[in-house]
């Protein structure tokens, strides 16, 4: 059923111009050769990283049939469900939220076709926080560079993490190299993404990420870069290269 409720936090952390960009591309979420091709190529590296860190934190064996059974995972800015579906297959109870209603519709339809039980909602992080909901893991991947108020957004997301839980964040560093590769290269030369998908001024330095998380009551525990290998047309973890894409892991202290 189509959810007509508008996220209550729309005027606080969500940038309507950014929402419009992704609404225009919503139909292509599951086209591996379409406008979201970079995410499809990026996904195996992200999923492996998430799986291994979550398993280590909660004492799970990744060789088990459904190693995340009993864990709850929230994907903020879930898009078409590219991360929600793998997490559900690992056994987690998955909730995906997005401030673009068409993304939610696409995600719901694809999950039904895959026979996956995923709770997709047209909502903002603040809506769930106001309702007092919490999760073992919150995924915040390639979202923070698109919000209107980074500190408020991260504060909302931090409220959603249970004591002892984890938050994962992925974004681009605000460096000259990130401008050249993430915008000029990806949008204008290689045309991996539509022009205007990213704005360099919105990229987030790791130090800024750490400060925002600290103010939100969380501790940054790991940073690792993700780099593209042109000859293999593949992505790899690059722990010492944070110049462009990077993933951060943050913990909330146990109660």
C-alpha positions as CSV (number, residue, x, y, z in Angstrom):
1,X,0.0,0.0,0.0
2,X,1.3,3.4,-0.9
3,X,2.4,5.4,2.2
4,X,1.1,9.0,1.9
5,X,2.5,10.3,5.1
6,X,5.1,13.0,4.7
7,X,8.2,12.8,6.9
8,X,7.8,15.2,9.8
9,X,11.4,16.3,9.6
10,X,11.3,17.4,6.0
11,X,12.0,21.0,6.8
12,X,14.9,20.3,9.2
13,X,17.5,17.9,7.8
14,X,16.2,17.0,4.4
15,X,17.2,19.1,1.3
16,X,14.3,19.0,-1.2
17,X,16.7,19.8,-4.0
18,X,18.7,16.7,-3.2
19,X,15.6,14.6,-2.9
20,X,14.5,15.7,-6.4
21,X,17.8,14.5,-7.9
22,X,17.2,11.0,-6.7
23,X,13.5,11.0,-7.4
24,X,14.4,11.6,-11.1
25,X,16.6,8.4,-11.1
26,X,14.4,6.2,-8.9
27,X,13.2,3.9,-11.7
28,X,16.8,2.8,-12.3
29,X,17.8,1.5,-8.9
30,X,18.0,-2.1,-9.9
31,X,19.5,-1.6,-13.4
32,X,23.1,-2.7,-12.8
33,X,24.1,-0.8,-16.0
34,X,22.1,2.3,-15.4
35,X,22.6,5.5,-13.4
36,X,23.3,3.5,-10.2
37,X,26.0,1.3,-11.8
38,X,28.7,2.7,-9.5
39,X,26.7,1.5,-6.4
40,X,26.2,-1.9,-7.9
41,X,29.9,-2.2,-8.5
42,X,30.6,-0.8,-5.1
43,X,28.1,-3.0,-3.3
44,X,30.2,-6.2,-2.9
45,X,32.9,-4.4,-1.0
46,X,30.4,-2.6,1.2
47,X,28.5,-5.7,2.0
48,X,31.6,-7.7,3.0
49,X,32.8,-4.9,5.2
50,X,29.4,-4.5,6.9
51,X,29.0,-8.2,7.4
52,X,32.4,-8.8,8.9
53,X,32.2,-5.8,11.3
54,X,28.7,-6.6,12.5
55,X,29.6,-10.2,13.0
56,X,32.6,-9.3,15.0
57,X,30.7,-6.9,17.2
58,X,27.8,-9.2,18.0
59,X,29.7,-12.5,18.0
60,X,28.2,-14.0,14.9
61,X,29.6,-16.7,12.6
62,X,29.4,-15.5,9.0
63,X,29.5,-19.1,7.8
64,X,26.1,-19.8,9.4
65,X,23.0,-19.9,7.3
66,X,21.4,-16.7,8.7
67,X,24.2,-15.2,10.9
68,X,22.3,-12.0,11.7
69,X,19.1,-13.7,13.0
70,X,17.8,-11.7,16.0
71,X,19.6,-8.5,15.0
72,X,17.7,-5.4,13.9
73,X,19.2,-3.2,11.2
74,X,18.0,0.2,9.9
75,X,19.2,1.6,6.6
76,X,18.8,5.4,6.5
77,X,18.4,6.7,2.9
78,X,17.8,3.1,1.7
79,X,17.1,4.1,-1.9
80,X,15.9,1.0,-3.9
81,X,17.1,-1.4,-1.2
82,X,20.6,-2.3,-2.5
83,X,21.8,-2.8,1.1
84,X,18.6,-3.8,2.8
85,X,18.1,-7.0,0.7
86,X,21.6,-8.5,1.4
87,X,21.2,-7.7,5.1
88,X,17.8,-9.4,5.1
89,X,19.2,-12.5,3.4
90,X,21.8,-12.6,6.3
91,X,18.8,-13.0,8.6
92,X,18.5,-9.5,10.1
93,X,15.2,-7.8,10.7
94,X,15.6,-4.9,8.3
95,X,13.9,-1.5,8.2
96,X,14.7,0.8,5.3
97,X,13.7,4.5,5.3
98,X,13.9,7.1,2.6
99,X,12.7,10.7,2.1
100,X,12.0,10.0,-1.5
101,X,8.6,8.3,-1.7
102,X,9.2,6.8,-5.2
103,X,12.4,5.1,-3.8
104,X,10.3,3.4,-1.1
105,X,7.8,2.2,-3.7
106,X,10.6,0.7,-5.9
107,X,12.2,-0.9,-2.9
108,X,8.9,-2.5,-1.7
109,X,8.1,-3.9,-5.1
110,X,11.6,-5.4,-5.6
111,X,11.5,-7.0,-2.1
112,X,8.2,-8.5,-2.8
113,X,9.5,-9.9,-6.1
114,X,12.5,-11.4,-4.2
115,X,10.2,-12.8,-1.4
116,X,12.0,-10.8,1.2
117,X,10.3,-9.3,4.3
118,X,11.7,-5.8,4.7
119,X,9.9,-2.9,6.5
120,X,10.2,0.0,4.1
121,X,8.9,3.4,5.2
122,X,8.7,6.9,3.6
123,X,10.2,8.6,6.6
124,X,13.1,10.6,8.0
125,X,15.5,9.5,10.8
126,X,13.9,12.1,13.1
127,X,10.5,10.5,12.7
128,X,11.7,7.1,14.0
129,X,13.8,8.8,16.8
130,X,10.7,10.8,17.9
131,X,8.8,7.5,18.1
132,X,11.6,6.1,20.4
133,X,12.7,3.3,18.0
134,X,16.2,1.8,18.3
135,X,18.2,-0.7,16.3
136,X,21.3,-2.8,16.8
137,X,22.8,-1.4,13.7
138,X,22.2,1.8,11.7
139,X,23.5,2.1,8.1
140,X,24.1,5.6,6.9
141,X,25.7,5.1,3.6
142,X,26.2,7.8,1.0
143,X,23.6,10.0,2.7
144,X,25.3,12.5,4.9
145,X,26.6,14.6,1.9
146,X,23.0,15.2,0.8
147,X,21.4,16.4,4.0
148,X,20.6,20.0,4.9
149,X,22.0,19.9,8.5
150,X,24.7,17.3,9.1
151,X,24.9,17.7,12.9
152,X,21.1,17.5,13.4
153,X,20.9,14.5,11.0
154,X,23.7,12.6,12.8
155,X,22.1,13.4,16.2
156,X,18.8,11.9,14.9
157,X,20.6,8.8,13.6
158,X,22.6,8.4,16.9
159,X,19.3,8.3,18.8
160,X,18.3,5.3,16.8
161,X,21.3,3.2,17.8
162,X,20.8,1.0,20.8
163,X,23.4,1.1,23.6
164,X,26.3,-1.1,22.5
165,X,25.2,-0.8,18.9
166,X,27.0,0.3,15.7
167,X,26.5,3.0,13.1
168,X,28.2,2.7,9.7
169,X,28.7,5.8,7.6
170,X,30.0,6.2,4.0
171,X,30.7,9.5,2.3
172,X,33.4,11.4,0.3
173,X,36.2,13.4,1.8
174,X,36.4,17.1,1.0
175,X,39.7,17.1,-0.8
176,X,41.0,18.2,-4.1
177,X,41.4,14.6,-5.1
178,X,37.8,13.9,-4.3
179,X,36.7,16.8,-6.4
180,X,38.8,15.6,-9.4
181,X,37.8,11.9,-9.1
182,X,34.3,12.1,-7.5
183,X,32.9,14.9,-9.5
184,X,35.0,15.8,-12.5
185,X,35.9,12.1,-13.2
186,X,32.7,10.3,-12.2
187,X,30.2,12.9,-13.5
188,X,31.8,14.6,-16.4
189,X,34.5,12.3,-17.8
190,X,33.4,8.8,-17.2
191,X,29.7,9.8,-16.8
192,X,29.1,7.2,-14.1
193,X,26.6,9.6,-12.4
194,X,24.4,12.4,-13.7
195,X,26.0,15.8,-13.6
196,X,25.2,17.6,-10.3
197,X,24.8,14.4,-8.3
198,X,27.4,15.7,-5.8
199,X,28.5,19.1,-4.5
200,X,32.1,19.3,-3.3
201,X,31.2,21.7,-0.4
202,X,29.0,19.0,1.1
203,X,31.7,16.4,1.3
204,X,32.7,15.6,4.8
205,X,36.2,15.4,6.3
206,X,36.9,12.6,8.7
207,X,37.6,15.1,11.5
208,X,34.3,16.7,10.9
209,X,32.6,13.3,11.0
210,X,34.3,12.4,14.3
211,X,33.3,15.7,15.9
212,X,29.6,15.4,14.9
213,X,29.5,11.8,16.1
214,X,31.1,12.7,19.4
215,X,28.6,15.5,20.0
216,X,25.9,12.9,19.2
217,X,27.2,10.6,21.9
218,X,29.0,8.1,19.7
219,X,32.7,7.2,19.3
220,X,34.4,6.8,15.9
221,X,36.3,3.5,16.0
222,X,37.4,2.8,12.5
223,X,38.0,4.6,9.2
224,X,38.8,2.8,5.9
225,X,39.1,4.1,2.4
226,X,37.5,2.5,-0.7
227,X,39.4,2.9,-3.9
228,X,38.6,2.1,-7.6
229,X,40.9,-0.2,-9.6
230,X,40.5,0.9,-13.3
231,X,42.2,-2.2,-14.8
232,X,39.8,-4.5,-12.9
233,X,36.8,-2.2,-13.0
234,X,36.3,-3.0,-9.4
235,X,36.4,-1.4,-5.9
236,X,38.6,-2.5,-3.0
237,X,39.1,-1.5,0.6
238,X,42.1,0.8,1.0
239,X,42.5,1.3,4.7
240,X,45.2,4.0,4.4
241,X,43.6,6.0,1.5
242,X,40.8,8.3,2.8
243,X,41.3,10.9,0.1
244,X,38.1,10.2,-1.8
245,X,35.5,7.5,-0.6
246,X,35.7,6.2,2.9
247,X,33.6,4.2,5.4
248,X,33.4,5.1,9.1
249,X,32.3,2.8,12.0
250,X,31.0,4.4,15.2
251,X,29.9,2.7,18.5
252,X,27.4,3.8,21.1
253,X,28.6,3.0,24.7
254,X,26.8,0.1,26.3
255,X,24.3,1.1,29.0
